[in-house]
Amino acid sequence: MMKKILQHCLFCTSILFAGSMGSFTHAQNVAEKKPSRAQQLMGDVAPKMAQLTDDVLLGDVWERPQLSKRDRSLVTVSALVAMERPEQLRSHLRLARQNGVTEEELVETITQLAFYSGWPTAITAISIAREVFKEGK
């Protein structure tokens, strides 16, 4: 059950961050009455899912003070590596860098995960990290 909940949360997060990596924040979208990325991607088909993504995942969970956005990014990247979610990993590696996680820390995280989630999983994640890191240079 917990795995399904985590997968659902990661899916919602990845949808939001899959496109442009945040030229507007959730709060800016709400204040300016612009459709959020979730609304753009799924609001016509699944309006409740888009609303939950905006209100609960982004408006509440990502804003909770108990973990910094930097720490939330590390947790999310770790889960995506372990669950072998390469497309979502790309966008969350970008977001992690925006949230202050260094490339060195991301590589170290993936290296640590190699021993817990599997060597092939980590090799794939390193390949994706290489691509994302080249974008920023």
C-alpha positions as CSV (number, residue, x, y, z in Angstrom):
1,M,0.0,0.0,0.0
2,M,2.8,2.4,1.0
3,K,4.6,1.7,-2.3
4,K,1.4,2.6,-4.3
5,I,1.0,5.8,-2.4
6,L,4.7,6.7,-3.0
7,Q,4.3,5.9,-6.7
8,H,1.2,8.1,-6.9
9,C,3.0,11.0,-5.2
10,L,6.0,10.6,-7.5
11,F,3.8,10.4,-10.5
12,C,2.1,13.7,-9.6
13,T,5.4,15.4,-8.9
14,S,6.9,14.2,-12.1
15,I,3.9,15.4,-14.2
16,L,4.2,18.9,-12.7
17,F,8.0,19.2,-13.2
18,A,8.2,17.3,-16.5
19,G,7.7,20.4,-18.6
20,S,9.3,23.7,-18.1
21,M,11.1,23.5,-14.7
22,G,9.3,26.2,-13.0
23,S,9.3,29.5,-14.7
24,F,6.4,30.1,-12.3
25,T,6.0,28.6,-8.8
26,H,2.8,27.2,-7.6
27,A,2.1,30.3,-5.5
28,Q,2.8,32.6,-8.5
29,N,0.3,30.6,-10.6
30,V,-2.4,30.8,-8.0
31,A,-1.8,34.5,-7.4
32,E,-1.8,35.3,-11.2
33,K,-4.7,32.8,-12.0
34,K,-2.6,31.1,-14.6
35,P,-3.2,27.4,-15.2
36,S,-0.6,25.3,-13.3
37,R,1.6,22.8,-15.1
38,A,-0.6,20.0,-13.7
39,Q,-3.7,21.8,-15.0
40,Q,-2.1,22.1,-18.4
41,L,-1.0,18.5,-18.5
42,M,-4.1,16.7,-17.1
43,G,-6.7,19.2,-16.0
44,D,-9.0,18.5,-19.0
45,V,-9.0,14.7,-18.4
46,A,-8.4,14.5,-14.6
47,P,-9.3,17.8,-13.0
48,K,-9.3,16.4,-9.5
49,M,-5.9,14.8,-9.9
50,A,-4.6,18.2,-11.1
51,Q,-6.2,19.9,-8.2
52,L,-4.7,17.4,-5.7
53,T,-1.3,17.9,-7.3
54,D,-1.6,21.7,-7.0
55,D,-3.2,21.9,-3.6
56,V,-1.8,18.9,-1.7
57,L,1.4,17.9,-3.2
58,L,2.8,21.3,-4.2
59,G,0.7,23.6,-2.0
60,D,1.2,21.6,1.2
61,V,3.7,18.7,1.1
62,W,6.5,20.5,-0.8
63,E,5.9,23.6,1.4
64,R,6.0,21.9,4.8
65,P,8.8,23.4,7.0
66,Q,9.9,20.1,8.5
67,L,12.2,19.4,5.5
68,S,13.8,21.9,3.2
69,K,13.1,21.8,-0.5
70,R,16.7,20.7,-0.9
71,D,16.1,17.7,1.4
72,R,12.8,16.9,-0.3
73,S,14.6,16.9,-3.6
74,L,17.2,14.4,-2.3
75,V,14.4,12.2,-1.0
76,T,12.5,12.4,-4.3
77,V,15.6,11.8,-6.4
78,S,16.4,8.7,-4.2
79,A,13.0,7.3,-4.6
80,L,13.0,7.8,-8.4
81,V,16.4,6.1,-8.7
82,A,15.3,3.2,-6.6
83,M,12.0,2.8,-8.5
84,E,13.7,3.1,-11.9
85,R,11.7,6.2,-13.1
86,P,14.2,7.7,-15.6
87,E,11.9,10.3,-17.2
88,Q,10.8,11.7,-13.8
89,L,14.4,11.5,-12.6
90,R,15.5,13.9,-15.3
91,S,13.2,16.7,-14.2
92,H,13.9,16.1,-10.5
93,L,17.6,16.2,-11.0
94,R,17.1,19.6,-12.5
95,L,14.9,20.6,-9.7
96,A,17.3,19.3,-7.1
97,R,20.1,21.5,-8.6
98,Q,17.7,24.5,-8.4
99,N,17.0,23.6,-4.8
100,G,20.8,23.7,-3.9
101,V,21.9,20.1,-4.3
102,T,25.3,19.9,-6.0
103,E,26.2,17.6,-8.8
104,E,28.7,15.9,-6.5
105,E,26.0,15.3,-3.9
106,L,23.6,13.8,-6.5
107,V,26.3,11.5,-7.8
108,E,27.1,10.4,-4.2
109,T,23.4,9.7,-3.6
110,I,23.2,7.5,-6.7
111,T,26.4,5.7,-5.7
112,Q,25.0,5.0,-2.2
113,L,21.8,3.7,-3.8
114,A,23.7,1.3,-6.0
115,F,24.1,-0.9,-3.0
116,Y,20.4,-0.7,-2.0
117,S,18.5,-0.5,-5.2
118,G,20.8,-2.3,-7.6
119,W,23.8,-1.7,-9.7
120,P,22.0,-1.5,-13.1
121,T,19.5,1.0,-11.6
122,A,22.4,3.2,-10.5
123,I,24.2,2.9,-13.8
124,T,21.0,4.1,-15.6
125,A,20.7,7.0,-13.1
126,I,24.3,8.1,-13.6
127,S,23.7,8.1,-17.4
128,I,20.7,10.3,-16.9
129,A,22.6,12.6,-14.5
130,R,25.4,13.0,-17.0
131,E,22.8,14.2,-19.6
132,V,21.2,16.6,-17.1
133,F,24.6,18.0,-15.9
134,K,25.7,18.7,-19.5
135,E,22.5,20.8,-20.0
136,G,23.7,23.2,-17.3
137,K,27.1,23.8,-18.8
